[in-house]
Amino acid sequence: MVLLIARVFELWNTNELDLTSERLSSYRIALERGCKCIWDRGLLVKGPSLCHGTSGNAYALLHASRSLSLSDTVLSEELRSKGIAMAVYAARWRQLEKEGLIVRAEASSSLLCGASGVREPTLR
């Protein structure tokens, strides 16, 4: 859901989408709540996957950060920092799995649910 709402902000930032201020405000609240939920609940025992794991959580936070960069730089920077922290955590998945701190999904070789969806964080 966060990725979808972040896309709304991207379209709004490029004037491809016309939203009332009330509608934009409700999307912003939803995006903020979604990102808070990802951060608050994202480092449980999830594996490294893109779909239900810490890599996907990092991607969603970083995408939300980018989409808010023109309209809310403070929140954007906060989400960027959290996304980077989540990505660094996700990149340590092998060590965390050995320590029993995360559990990989059953489809461990799939792109969305397995380790193949993990890549080292690229910071720009």
All heavy atoms as an XYZ file, in Angstrom:
956
protein
N       0.814     -1.180      0.000
C       0.000      0.000      0.000
C       0.869      1.261      0.000
O       0.551      2.232     -0.666
C      -0.927     -0.034      1.212
C      -1.929      1.082      1.208
S      -2.994      1.153     -0.235
C      -4.197     -0.062      0.126
N       1.963      1.227      0.764
C       2.852      2.389      0.827
C       3.388      2.727     -0.558
O       3.437      3.901     -0.945
C       4.001      2.147      1.834
C       5.101      3.169      1.677
C       3.458      2.164      3.260
N       3.770      1.715     -1.322
C       4.310      1.972     -2.663
C       3.261      2.621     -3.564
O       3.575      3.513     -4.355
C       4.827      0.675     -3.287
C       6.044      0.068     -2.601
C       6.358     -1.293     -3.198
C       7.237      0.988     -2.697
N       2.026      2.193     -3.454
C       0.947      2.760     -4.258
C       0.697      4.225     -3.893
O       0.586      5.086     -4.771
C      -0.331      1.943     -4.079
C      -1.547      2.390     -4.874
C      -1.274      2.325     -6.370
C      -2.740      1.524     -4.515
N       0.630      4.516     -2.612
C       0.396      5.901     -2.185
C       1.603      6.775     -2.533
O       1.441      7.939     -2.927
C       0.069      5.958     -0.682
C      -1.235      5.198     -0.397
C      -0.065      7.398     -0.210
C      -1.542      5.010      1.065
N       2.799      6.228     -2.415
C       3.996      6.985     -2.803
C       3.936      7.341     -4.283
O       4.324      8.439     -4.694
C       5.255      6.182     -2.490
N       3.417      6.443     -5.081
C       3.270      6.712     -6.521
C       2.300      7.862     -6.760
O       2.508      8.675     -7.669
C       2.803      5.441     -7.242
C       2.657      5.607     -8.718
C       4.000      5.804     -9.410
N       3.789      5.934    -10.830
C       4.384      6.823    -11.589
N       5.288      7.638    -11.097
N       4.126      6.887    -12.873
N       1.250      7.956     -5.966
C       0.312      9.088     -6.073
C       1.063     10.396     -5.870
O       0.878     11.356     -6.634
C      -0.836      8.955     -5.047
C      -1.629     10.249     -4.933
C      -1.750      7.797     -5.420
N       1.948     10.452     -4.875
C       2.725     11.666     -4.639
C       3.672     11.971     -5.794
O       3.876     13.130     -6.142
C       3.497     11.571     -3.318
C       2.684     11.996     -2.140
C       1.921     11.077     -1.460
C       2.649     13.315     -1.743
C       1.145     11.457     -0.381
C       1.878     13.718     -0.671
C       1.120     12.786      0.012
N       4.262     10.946     -6.378
C       5.128     11.169     -7.533
C       4.345     11.786     -8.687
O       4.816     12.719     -9.341
C       5.768      9.862     -7.988
C       6.848      9.372     -7.080
C       7.443      8.059     -7.558
O       6.962      7.486     -8.555
O       8.403      7.610     -6.917
N       3.172     11.265     -8.950
C       2.334     11.808    -10.027
C       1.889     13.225     -9.714
O       1.833     14.080    -10.595
C       1.122     10.902    -10.269
C       1.438      9.525    -10.827
C       0.191      8.657    -10.838
C       2.034      9.624    -12.218
N       1.584     13.484     -8.468
C       1.176     14.835     -8.067
C       2.348     15.806     -8.210
O       2.186     16.923     -8.698
C       0.655     14.812     -6.630
C       0.289     16.165     -6.125
C      -0.817     16.904     -6.446
C       1.041     16.961     -5.216
N      -0.799     18.104     -5.786
C       0.332     18.161     -5.018
C       2.247     16.771     -4.539
C       0.793     19.174     -4.173
C       2.700     17.772     -3.696
C       1.973     18.959     -3.532
N       3.552     15.377     -7.816
C       4.735     16.235     -7.912
C       5.066     16.620     -9.349
O       5.637     17.674     -9.601
C       5.957     15.550     -7.279
C       5.928     15.582     -5.776
O       5.347     16.476     -5.165
N       6.541     14.602     -5.159
N       4.732     15.780    -10.303
C       5.017     16.063    -11.707
C       3.793     16.622    -12.441
O       3.776     16.673    -13.664
C       5.495     14.787    -12.423
O       4.472     13.792    -12.328
C       6.792     14.274    -11.835
N       2.794     17.005    -11.685
C       1.560     17.587    -12.228
C       0.808     16.648    -13.160
O       0.051     17.094    -14.011
C       1.844     18.925    -12.936
C       2.349     19.967    -11.968
O       1.854     20.090    -10.856
N       3.366     20.706    -12.391
N       1.025     15.356    -13.009
C       0.283     14.378    -13.806
C      -1.022     13.978    -13.131
O      -1.832     13.269    -13.711
C       1.140     13.130    -14.034
C       2.361     13.391    -14.882
C       3.192     12.137    -15.047
O       2.633     11.103    -15.447
O       4.395     12.203    -14.763
N      -1.200     14.423    -11.901
C      -2.383     14.080    -11.130
C      -2.838     15.321    -10.388
O      -2.040     15.984     -9.720
C      -2.045     12.955    -10.137
C      -3.165     12.324     -9.363
C      -4.149     11.629    -10.308
C      -2.607     11.307     -8.375
N      -4.092     15.662    -10.526
C      -4.644     16.836     -9.869
C      -5.459     16.378     -8.666
O      -6.439     15.648     -8.813
C      -5.523     17.619    -10.853
C      -5.964     18.950    -10.279
O      -5.250     19.489     -9.410
O      -7.028     19.434    -10.701
N      -5.030     16.775     -7.470
C      -5.719     16.379     -6.250
C      -6.142     17.611     -5.462
O      -5.423     18.602     -5.438
C      -4.796     15.544     -5.359
C      -4.308     14.221     -5.899
C      -3.254     13.627     -4.976
C      -5.473     13.254     -6.042
N      -7.297     17.519     -4.821
C      -7.693     18.592     -3.909
C      -6.758     18.549     -2.711
O      -6.139     17.524     -2.412
C      -9.144     18.404     -3.430
O      -9.212     17.200     -2.658
C     -10.110     18.348     -4.599
N      -6.653     19.646     -2.008
C      -5.774     19.683     -0.839
C      -6.241     18.701      0.233
O      -5.419     18.104      0.937
C      -5.679     21.092     -0.273
O      -6.947     21.564      0.103
N      -7.560     18.505      0.336
C      -8.087     17.547      1.314
C      -7.682     16.122      0.956
O      -7.278     15.328      1.803
C      -9.620     17.630      1.411
C     -10.131     18.943      1.957
C     -10.229     20.043      0.907
O     -10.234     19.739     -0.311
O     -10.272     21.216      1.309
N      -7.792     15.791     -0.325
C      -7.429     14.454     -0.781
C      -5.931     14.225     -0.604
O      -5.507     13.178     -0.140
C      -7.832     14.287     -2.252
C      -7.503     12.955     -2.880
C      -8.236     11.816     -2.249
N      -9.657     12.019     -2.419
C     -10.533     11.082     -2.678
N     -10.115      9.837     -2.811
N     -11.795     11.347     -2.799
N      -5.132     15.211     -0.959
C      -3.686     15.103     -0.813
C      -3.312     14.912      0.658
O      -2.451     14.094      0.989
C      -3.001     16.343     -1.384
C      -1.485     16.287     -1.463
C      -1.040     15.170     -2.393
C      -0.948     17.620     -1.949
N      -3.987     15.649      1.521
C      -3.734     15.521      2.955
C      -4.072     14.119      3.457
O      -3.321     13.536      4.252
C      -4.549     16.562      3.719
O      -4.363     16.420      5.091
N      -5.169     13.561      2.993
C      -5.537     12.206      3.437
C      -4.540     11.169      2.915
O      -4.196     10.220      3.630
C      -6.963     11.856      3.014
O      -7.069     11.709      1.627
N      -4.023     11.352      1.693
C      -3.003     10.440      1.176
C      -1.707     10.565      1.972
O      -1.032      9.581      2.250
C      -2.724     10.709     -0.306
C      -3.726     10.102     -1.242
C      -4.350     10.876     -2.217
C      -4.051      8.756     -1.179
C      -5.274     10.325     -3.095
C      -4.973      8.190     -2.046
C      -5.578      8.986     -3.001
O      -6.487      8.434     -3.857
N      -1.367     11.795      2.337
C      -0.146     12.013      3.110
C      -0.244     11.342      4.476
O       0.697     10.699      4.936
C       0.133     13.496      3.288
C       1.475     13.760      3.930
C       1.671     15.243      4.223
N       2.947     15.490      4.816
C       3.270     15.189      6.073
N       2.408     14.589      6.857
N       4.460     15.456      6.548
N      -1.395     11.463      5.117
C      -1.609     10.816      6.416
C      -1.498      9.296      6.268
O      -0.856      8.629      7.080
C      -2.963     11.236      7.016
C      -2.919     12.706      7.441
C      -3.341     10.339      8.192
C      -4.282     13.297      7.769
N      -2.110      8.753      5.222
C      -2.052      7.302      4.988
C      -0.617      6.853      4.732
O      -0.182      5.809      5.243
C      -2.945      6.923      3.814
N       0.128      7.630      3.954
C       1.515      7.290      3.663
C       2.356      7.328      4.941
O       3.141      6.417      5.208
C       2.095      8.250      2.620
C       3.513      7.968      2.157
C       3.613      6.594      1.508
C       3.970      9.042      1.188
N       2.148      8.351      5.737
C       2.889      8.478      6.991
C       2.563      7.315      7.941
O       3.454      6.733      8.545
C       2.542      9.815      7.647
C       3.520     10.259      8.683
C       3.279     11.688      9.134
O       2.622     12.471      8.419
O       3.757     12.019     10.231
N       1.300      6.959      8.041
C       0.894      5.846      8.911
C       1.444      4.518      8.404
O       1.884      3.671      9.181
C      -0.623      5.767      9.012
C      -1.215      6.845      9.868
C      -2.716      6.724      9.936
N      -3.275      7.797     10.744
C      -4.566      8.064     10.795
N      -5.446      7.351     10.089
N      -5.003      9.042     11.554
N       1.415      4.327      7.088
C       1.957      3.102      6.518
C       3.445      2.963      6.779
O       3.930      1.886      7.142
N       4.168      4.055      6.609
C       5.615      4.034      6.857
C       5.904      3.805      8.336
O       6.843      3.083      8.680
C       6.252      5.331      6.376
S       6.302      5.478      4.585
N       5.101      4.400      9.196
C       5.271      4.182     10.643
C       5.046      2.710     10.981
O       5.802      2.125     11.763
C       4.321      5.065     11.436
C       4.455      4.919     12.948
C       3.531      5.839     13.686
C       3.581      5.728     15.190
N       4.315      4.703     15.831
N       4.037      2.112     10.378
C       3.756      0.691     10.611
C       4.920     -0.179     10.137
O       5.335     -1.107     10.837
C       2.464      0.300      9.907
S       1.979     -1.408     10.184
N       5.462      0.130      8.966
C       6.616     -0.622      8.448
C       7.781     -0.517      9.424
O       8.425     -1.506      9.744
C       7.031     -0.113      7.057
C       6.014     -0.546      6.015
C       8.430     -0.609      6.686
C       6.248      0.065      4.653
N       8.059      0.680      9.899
C       9.190      0.880     10.795
C       8.954      0.197     12.142
O       9.814     -0.491     12.671
C       9.468      2.360     10.994
C      10.641      2.596     11.887
C      10.615      3.074     13.161
C      12.020      2.339     11.593
N      11.886      3.131     13.677
C      12.762      2.688     12.730
C      12.681      1.841     10.478
C      14.143      2.564     12.791
C      14.064      1.723     10.533
C      14.783      2.077     11.672
N       7.754      0.391     12.701
C       7.452     -0.169     14.020
C       7.411     -1.688     14.023
O       7.793     -2.321     14.991
C       6.106      0.351     14.535
C       6.149      1.827     14.908
O       7.263      2.395     15.000
O       5.063      2.409     15.102
N       6.948     -2.295     12.937
C       6.754     -3.747     12.911
C       7.689     -4.471     11.953
O       7.645     -5.687     11.853
C       5.313     -4.058     12.508
C       4.327     -3.495     13.480
C       2.923     -3.662     12.983
N       2.001     -2.980     13.856
C       0.888     -3.521     14.304
N       0.553     -4.740     13.955
N       0.102     -2.839     15.097
N       8.540     -3.741     11.264
C       9.320     -4.326     10.178
C      10.512     -5.158     10.546
O      10.985     -5.943      9.747
N      11.035     -5.022     11.749
C      12.239     -5.766     12.108
C      11.919     -6.916     13.051
O      12.635     -7.191     13.985
C      13.259     -4.838     12.770
C      13.843     -3.774     11.853
C      14.792     -2.877     12.613
C      14.535     -4.380     10.663
N      10.833     -7.588     12.784
C      10.474     -8.725     13.618
C      11.366     -9.895     13.242
O      12.576     -9.788     13.278
C       8.987     -9.043     13.444
C       8.045     -7.899     13.827
C       6.612     -8.242     13.472
C       8.154     -7.565     15.289
N      10.809    -11.003     12.866
C      11.618    -12.161     12.474
C      11.511    -12.418     10.978
O      11.751    -13.512     10.509
C      11.208    -13.435     13.260
C      11.534    -13.274     14.714
C       9.741    -13.745     13.062
N      11.147    -11.402     10.243
C      10.993    -11.550      8.796
C      12.331    -11.842      8.152
O      13.360    -11.361      8.588
C      10.439    -10.262      8.195
C       9.038     -9.942      8.619
C       8.621     -8.635      7.988
C       7.175     -8.339      8.289
N       6.733     -7.142      7.586
N      12.261    -12.584      7.079
C      13.461    -12.865      6.305
C      13.810    -11.694      5.408
O      13.252    -10.607      5.523
N      14.698    -11.916      4.484
C      15.216    -10.828      3.663
C      14.412    -10.518      2.399
O      14.817     -9.695      1.603
C      16.600    -11.350      3.274
C      16.397    -12.832      3.186
C      15.433    -13.160      4.284
N      13.283    -11.136      2.202
C      12.607    -11.062      0.911
C      12.015     -9.695      0.578
O      11.810     -8.852      1.443
C      11.502    -12.116      0.850
O      10.481    -11.801      1.770
N      11.738     -9.498     -0.712
C      11.142     -8.249     -1.180
C       9.666     -8.134     -0.823
O       9.165     -7.064     -0.548
C      11.273     -8.146     -2.707
C      12.625     -7.733     -3.238
C      12.630     -7.813     -4.762
C      12.989     -6.350     -2.786
N       8.968     -9.242     -0.817
C       7.523     -9.203     -0.641
C       7.120     -9.009      0.817
O       6.393     -8.080      1.142
C       6.903    -10.484     -1.200
S       5.112    -10.441     -1.245
N       7.564     -9.862      1.694
C       7.162     -9.801      3.093
C       8.359     -9.685      4.020
O       8.277    -10.078      5.176
C       6.365    -11.055      3.469
C       5.098    -11.204      2.709
N       4.044    -10.336      2.850
C       4.716    -12.104      1.786
C       3.058    -10.715      2.055
N       3.450    -11.782      1.390
N       9.433     -9.169      3.546
C      10.644     -9.135      4.359
C      11.237     -7.756      4.523
O      10.687     -6.751      4.089
N      12.399     -7.739      5.136
C      13.047     -6.469      5.437
C      13.541     -5.742      4.194
O      13.573     -4.517      4.177
C      14.216     -6.683      6.419
O      15.063     -7.707      5.916
C      13.711     -7.063      7.790
N      13.890     -6.449      3.143
C      14.300     -5.769      1.899
C      13.126     -4.994      1.304
O      13.276     -3.853      0.863
C      14.811     -6.770      0.870
O      15.982     -7.368      1.321
N      11.966     -5.617      1.286
C      10.768     -4.938      0.789
C      10.388     -3.760      1.658
O       9.942     -2.718      1.163
N      10.571     -3.910      2.972
C      10.288     -2.798      3.874
C      11.218     -1.620      3.590
O      10.789     -0.469      3.555
C      10.455     -3.243      5.329
C       9.376     -4.200      5.771
O       8.355     -4.355      5.125
N       9.607     -4.860      6.885
N      12.485     -1.921      3.401
C      13.459     -0.864      3.100
C      13.091     -0.169      1.788
O      13.118      1.068      1.689
C      14.866     -1.453      3.005
N      12.747     -0.960      0.794
C      12.372     -0.400     -0.512
C      11.166      0.542     -0.373
O      11.151      1.631     -0.940
C      12.069     -1.528     -1.490
C      11.632     -1.042     -2.847
C      12.545     -0.455     -3.717
C      10.306     -1.150     -3.251
C      12.147      0.005     -4.959
C       9.900     -0.691     -4.489
C      10.825     -0.106     -5.335
O      10.419      0.363     -6.552
N      10.163      0.129      0.388
C       8.971      0.961      0.555
C       9.312      2.277      1.254
O       8.838      3.346      0.841
C       7.905      0.206      1.345
N      10.127      2.235      2.297
C      10.502      3.466      3.003
C      11.319      4.393      2.101
O      11.099      5.610      2.087
C      11.292      3.130      4.271
C      10.509      2.441      5.383
C      11.447      2.002      6.498
C       9.411      3.345      5.921
N      12.246      3.824      1.339
C      13.067      4.649      0.445
C      12.230      5.239     -0.690
O      12.424      6.393     -1.087
C      14.235      3.827     -0.105
C      15.286      3.444      0.943
C      16.263      2.432      0.367
C      16.009      4.675      1.463
N      11.292      4.472     -1.200
C      10.410      4.958     -2.265
C       9.513      6.085     -1.744
O       9.330      7.103     -2.412
C       9.574      3.808     -2.814
C       8.846      4.144     -4.067
N       9.472      4.258     -5.284
C       7.540      4.411     -4.288
C       8.580      4.572     -6.210
N       7.396      4.673     -5.627
N       8.987      5.917     -0.544
C       8.159      6.960      0.060
C       8.985      8.226      0.296
O       8.516      9.337      0.053
C       7.555      6.467      1.372
N      10.213      8.041      0.735
C      11.102      9.184      0.953
C      11.311      9.976     -0.336
O      11.210     11.201     -0.361
C      12.452      8.702      1.479
O      13.402      9.732      1.451
N      11.588      9.251     -1.401
C      11.813      9.914     -2.694
C      10.571     10.650     -3.175
O      10.642     11.764     -3.683
C      12.269      8.897     -3.731
C      12.683      9.562     -5.043
C      13.078      8.557     -6.059
N      11.869      7.863     -6.503
C      11.871      6.784     -7.261
N      12.998      6.250     -7.638
N      10.751      6.227     -7.637
N       9.414     10.044     -2.988
C       8.190     10.663     -3.492
C       7.793     11.899     -2.685
O       7.092     12.766     -3.196
C       7.043      9.658     -3.515
O       6.650      9.318     -2.221
N       8.245     12.003     -1.448
C       7.926     13.163     -0.610
C       9.012     14.231     -0.650
O       8.857     15.279     -0.032
C       7.715     12.728      0.840
C       6.446     11.961      1.144
C       6.495     11.408      2.557
C       5.227     12.840      0.961
N      10.087     13.989     -1.362
C      11.247     14.879     -1.304
C      10.951     16.310     -1.739
O      11.600     17.246     -1.272
C      12.405     14.312     -2.114
O      12.056     14.238     -3.480
N       9.977     16.509     -2.594
C       9.655     17.873     -3.037
C       8.652     18.580     -2.138
O       8.613     19.803     -2.094
C       9.117     17.846     -4.471
C      10.085     17.380     -5.538
C       9.396     17.321     -6.896
C      11.300     18.288     -5.595
N       7.834     17.808     -1.412
C       6.770     18.432     -0.639
C       7.017     18.447      0.867
O       6.462     19.281      1.570
C       5.430     17.749     -0.933
O       5.501     16.381     -0.604
N       7.819     17.544      1.381
C       8.056     17.470      2.825
C       9.464     16.940      3.052
O       9.673     15.753      3.256
C       7.017     16.564      3.485
C       7.074     16.611      5.007
O       8.139     16.973      5.564
O       6.060     16.294      5.636
N      10.424     17.844      3.052
C      11.819     17.418      3.136
C      12.170     16.819      4.495
O      13.011     15.933      4.566
C      12.774     18.578      2.816
O      12.479     19.673      3.686
C      12.635     19.021      1.371
N      11.533     17.274      5.558
C      11.833     16.739      6.887
C      11.398     15.282      6.980
O      12.174     14.406      7.369
C      11.161     17.590      7.993
C      11.336     16.937      9.358
C      11.723     19.003      8.003
N      10.144     14.993      6.615
C       9.659     13.621      6.633
C      10.422     12.765      5.630
O      10.762     11.612      5.902
C       8.159     13.562      6.353
C       7.527     12.168      6.367
C       7.736     11.483      7.715
C       6.050     12.262      6.031
N      10.729     13.336      4.479
C      11.471     12.604      3.455
C      12.822     12.143      3.991
O      13.218     10.991      3.804
C      11.667     13.481      2.222
O      12.482     12.833      1.279
N      13.527     13.023      4.668
C      14.841     12.669      5.198
C      14.732     11.637      6.315
O      15.554     10.724      6.417
C      15.571     13.924      5.709
C      16.997     13.674      6.121
C      17.861     13.022      5.043
O      17.695     13.332      3.855
O      18.711     12.183      5.404
N      13.695     11.749      7.138
C      13.476     10.759      8.201
C      13.226      9.370      7.600
O      13.804      8.375      8.041
C      12.284     11.161      9.063
C      11.944     10.170     10.147
C      10.673     10.520     10.904
O      10.234     11.679     10.877
O      10.106      9.599     11.518
N      12.382      9.322      6.577
C      12.088      8.041      5.930
C      13.311      7.485      5.216
O      13.544      6.279      5.200
C      10.922      8.185      4.963
C       9.571      8.502      5.596
C       8.517      8.730      4.525
C       9.152      7.414      6.555
N      14.103      8.368      4.625
C      15.331      7.934      3.950
C      16.283      7.292      4.958
O      16.836      6.223      4.706
C      16.002      9.120      3.267
C      17.255      8.754      2.502
C      17.836      9.997      1.805
N      19.049      9.664      1.121
C      20.261      9.658      1.685
N      20.396      9.989      2.955
N      21.327      9.331      1.000
N      16.457      7.931      6.105
C      17.339      7.382      7.139
C      16.840      6.026      7.629
O      17.623      5.091      7.803
C      17.432      8.343      8.329
O      18.027      9.545      7.940
N      15.541      5.919      7.837
C      14.970      4.654      8.290
C      15.076      3.582      7.208
O      15.350      2.417      7.496
C      13.517      4.846      8.708
C      13.387      5.620     10.012
C      11.939      5.843     10.395
C      11.842      6.534     11.741
N      10.458      6.733     12.176
N      14.877      3.976      5.961
C      15.000      3.034      4.850
C      16.407      2.506      4.710
O      16.622      1.307      4.476
N      17.386      3.374      4.870
C      18.788      2.948      4.796
C      19.104      2.004      5.955
O      19.746      0.961      5.762
C      19.736      4.164      4.792
C      19.606      4.906      3.459
C      21.180      3.745      5.051
C      20.306      6.249      3.425
N      18.640      2.344      7.145
C      18.877      1.467      8.305
C      18.254      0.093      8.076
O      18.862     -0.937      8.384
C      18.300      2.113      9.574
N      17.046      0.066      7.513
C      16.370     -1.200      7.238
C      17.124     -1.980      6.160
O      17.259     -3.198      6.243
C      14.935     -0.939      6.800
C      14.093     -2.148      6.614
S      13.143     -2.734      8.022
C      12.129     -1.392      8.496
N      17.640     -1.285      5.149
C      18.390     -1.945      4.077
C      19.685     -2.553      4.608
O      20.052     -3.673      4.232
C      18.692     -0.956      2.952
N      20.360     -1.840      5.472
C      21.596     -2.368      6.068
C      21.282     -3.602      6.909
O      21.993     -4.607      6.852
C      22.308     -1.276      6.904
C      23.438     -1.860      7.733
C      22.824     -0.180      5.981
N      20.194     -3.544      7.661
C      19.753     -4.704      8.445
C      19.453     -5.886      7.526
O      19.887     -7.006      7.777
C      18.519     -4.319      9.260
C      17.959     -5.424     10.120
C      18.442     -5.644     11.402
C      16.936     -6.238      9.644
C      17.928     -6.652     12.201
C      16.417     -7.257     10.444
C      16.910     -7.461     11.713
O      16.391     -8.454     12.486
N      18.729     -5.619      6.453
C      18.367     -6.686      5.509
C      19.606     -7.297      4.859
O      19.637     -8.501      4.592
C      17.426     -6.144      4.438
N      20.617     -6.494      4.614
C      21.832     -6.991      3.967
C      22.611     -7.952      4.865
O      23.421     -8.735      4.372
C      22.726     -5.819      3.557
N      22.333     -7.920      6.152
C      23.002     -8.816      7.105
C      22.210    -10.099      7.316
O      22.403    -10.809      8.296
C      23.162     -8.097      8.456
C      24.042     -6.879      8.405
C      24.155     -6.182      9.759
N      24.388     -7.139     10.840
C      23.650     -7.169     11.967
N      22.657     -6.355     12.146
N      23.924     -8.057     12.912
N      21.338    -10.467      6.396
C      20.402    -11.560      6.609
C      21.066    -12.899      6.904
O      20.568    -13.675      7.695
C      19.427    -11.679      5.437
C      20.009    -12.201      4.175
C      20.585    -11.469      3.179
C      20.081    -13.561      3.764
N      21.013    -12.283      2.175
C      20.713    -13.591      2.507
C      19.677    -14.764      4.327
C      20.947    -14.753      1.808
C      19.907    -15.941      3.627
C      20.537    -15.924      2.381
N      22.182    -13.170      6.281
C      22.841    -14.468      6.520
C      23.273    -14.597      7.983
O      23.042    -15.624      8.627
C      24.040    -14.642      5.596
C      23.680    -14.979      4.177
C      24.927    -15.277      3.332
N      24.569    -15.586      1.982
C      24.522    -14.710      0.985
N      24.831    -13.448      1.200
N      24.180    -15.077     -0.230
N      23.911    -13.570      8.484
C      24.353    -13.568      9.871
C      23.157    -13.625     10.823
O      23.154    -14.381     11.789
C      25.182    -12.319     10.153
C      25.601    -12.183     11.607
C      26.245    -10.837     11.892
O      26.576    -10.089     10.988
N      26.405    -10.521     13.167
N      22.130    -12.842     10.540
C      20.945    -12.813     11.400
C      20.214    -14.153     11.395
O      19.686    -14.582     12.422
C      20.006    -11.686     10.953
C      20.573    -10.271     11.105
C      19.701     -9.267     10.371
C      20.715     -9.905     12.568
N      20.208    -14.819     10.244
C      19.578    -16.134     10.155
C      20.352    -17.158     10.995
O      19.744    -17.961     11.720
C      19.494    -16.582      8.703
C      18.717    -17.867      8.504
C      18.619    -18.257      7.044
O      19.666    -18.284      6.361
O      17.499    -18.530      6.610
N      21.667    -17.108     10.925
C      22.489    -18.026     11.727
C      22.260    -17.810     13.215
O      22.289    -18.755     13.998
C      23.975    -17.825     11.406
C      24.398    -18.396     10.087
C      25.866    -18.128      9.830
C      26.242    -18.589      8.430
N      27.618    -18.207      8.073
N      22.045    -16.563     13.603
C      21.810    -16.238     15.012
C      20.371    -16.520     15.435
O      20.022    -16.347     16.597
C      22.148    -14.769     15.263
C      23.616    -14.443     15.069
C      23.895    -12.950     15.107
O      22.975    -12.155     15.385
O      25.054    -12.567     14.861
N      19.528    -16.925     14.487
C      18.139    -17.223     14.798
C      17.254    -15.999     14.971
O      16.156    -16.086     15.509
N      17.724    -14.855     14.491
C      16.972    -13.617     14.648
C      15.959    -13.377     13.530
O      15.039    -12.587     13.688
C      17.926    -12.424     14.752
C      18.843    -12.454     15.972
C      19.848    -11.323     15.904
C      18.032    -12.382     17.259
N      16.161    -14.035     12.387
C      15.190    -13.970     11.302
C      14.960    -15.365     10.759
O      15.778    -16.263     10.949
C      15.631    -13.030     10.150
C      16.897    -13.542      9.458
C      15.801    -11.598     10.622
C      17.220    -12.811      8.175
N      13.845    -15.519     10.091
C      13.477    -16.803      9.508
C      13.143    -16.565      8.044
O      12.370    -15.659      7.717
C      12.257    -17.406     10.235
C      11.866    -18.722      9.601
C      12.544    -17.563     11.709
N      13.733    -17.357      7.171
C      13.444    -17.241      5.744
C      12.134    -17.924      5.401
O      11.734    -18.891      6.031
C      14.557    -17.885      4.923
C      15.354    -16.868      4.160
C      16.257    -17.489      3.165
N      17.272    -18.310      3.808
C      18.116    -19.062      3.139
N      18.050    -19.106      1.830
N      19.016    -19.774      3.754
N      11.486    -17.419      4.388
C      10.235    -18.015      3.918
C      10.496    -19.406      3.343
O      11.628    -19.749      3.000
C       9.600    -17.122      2.859
N       9.430    -20.189      3.205
C       9.573    -21.545      2.682
C      10.085    -21.553      1.245
O      10.825    -22.422      0.851
C       8.239    -22.278      2.763
C       7.856    -22.606      4.191
C       6.540    -23.342      4.265
O       6.143    -23.980      3.274
O       5.910    -23.276      5.322
N       9.661    -20.580      0.448
C      10.109    -20.500     -0.950
C      11.404    -19.702     -0.990
O      11.480    -18.617     -1.538
C       9.036    -19.839     -1.802
N      12.438    -20.264     -0.387
C      13.662    -19.503     -0.171
C      14.426    -19.132     -1.432
O      15.316    -18.301     -1.394
C      14.587    -20.268      0.771
O      14.915    -21.516      0.202
N      14.081    -19.729     -2.571
C      14.801    -19.383     -3.797
C      14.035    -18.406     -4.689
O      14.541    -17.976     -5.710
C      15.113    -20.652     -4.595
O      13.900    -21.271     -4.975
N      12.835    -18.017     -4.291
C      12.054    -17.127     -5.148
C      12.481    -15.675     -4.986
O      13.047    -15.287     -3.968
C      10.556    -17.259     -4.838
O      10.255    -16.657     -3.608
N      12.205    -14.873     -5.999
C      12.594    -13.470     -5.990
C      11.854    -12.692     -4.909
O      12.452    -11.933     -4.160
C      12.326    -12.829     -7.353
C      12.597    -11.320     -7.446
C      14.070    -11.033     -7.188
C      12.189    -10.789     -8.793
N      10.558    -12.862     -4.824
C       9.781    -12.061     -3.883
C       9.808    -12.588     -2.458
O       9.723    -11.816     -1.519
C       8.332    -11.943     -4.359
C       8.154    -11.125     -5.631
C       6.694    -11.106     -6.040
C       8.678     -9.717     -5.463
N       9.926    -13.883     -2.278
C       9.837    -14.454     -0.934
C      11.144    -15.039     -0.431
O      11.203    -15.526      0.693
C       8.754    -15.532     -0.886
S       7.109    -14.879     -1.191
N      12.180    -15.001     -1.205
C      13.411    -15.658     -0.786
C      14.624    -14.755     -0.794
O      14.541    -13.552     -0.983
N      15.745    -15.375     -0.600
C      17.005    -14.650     -0.494
C      17.432    -14.013     -1.807
O      18.216    -13.071     -1.820
C      18.102    -15.589     -0.001
N      16.916    -14.498     -2.925
C      17.319    -13.919     -4.208
C      16.773    -12.506     -4.385
O      17.223    -11.764     -5.253
C      16.865    -14.816     -5.364
O      15.474    -15.004     -5.320
N      15.830    -12.111     -3.552
C      15.310    -10.741     -3.603
C      16.156     -9.758     -2.827
O      15.856     -8.581     -2.765
N      17.234    -10.221     -2.244
C      18.095     -9.363     -1.438
C      19.280     -8.906     -2.262
O      19.860     -9.672     -3.005
C      18.645    -10.137     -0.212
C      19.570     -9.269      0.595
C      17.515    -10.651      0.632
N      19.622     -7.670     -2.127
C      20.884     -7.212     -2.681
C      21.480     -6.214     -1.730
O      20.793     -5.629     -0.913
C      20.741     -6.668     -4.095
C      19.897     -5.490     -4.330
C      19.834     -5.182     -5.811
N      21.037     -4.523     -6.252
C      21.063     -3.345     -6.815
N      19.952     -2.672     -7.003
N      22.181     -2.814     -7.200
N      22.749     -6.047     -1.843
C      23.421     -5.112     -0.963
C      22.849     -3.712     -1.199
O      22.551     -3.339     -2.333
C      24.935     -5.101     -1.223
C      25.603     -6.432     -0.963
C      25.515     -6.857      0.483
O      25.720     -6.020      1.365
O      25.204     -8.043      0.720
N      22.674     -2.925     -0.142
C      22.100     -1.597     -0.339
C      23.011     -0.702     -1.180
O      24.208     -0.707     -1.025
C      21.976     -1.045      1.088
C      22.835     -1.901      1.920
C      23.022     -3.218      1.218
N      22.398      0.000     -2.098
C      23.114      0.953     -2.923
C      22.729      2.348     -2.454
O      21.574      2.723     -2.556
C      22.729      0.792     -4.404
O      22.971     -0.564     -4.773
C      23.539      1.713     -5.285
N      23.659      3.081     -1.936
C      23.371      4.404     -1.412
C      23.851      5.450     -2.405
O      24.985      5.425     -2.844
C      24.067      4.596     -0.063
C      23.788      3.504      0.969
C      24.582      3.775      2.229
C      22.317      3.426      1.280
N      22.939      6.371     -2.746
C      23.315      7.441     -3.653
C      23.099      8.765     -2.998
O      22.230      9.004     -2.291
C      22.486      7.406     -4.918
C      22.733      6.203     -5.751
C      22.385      6.494     -7.142
N      21.195      5.785     -7.582
C      20.755      5.913     -8.794
N      21.345      6.699     -9.635
N      19.705      5.266     -9.191
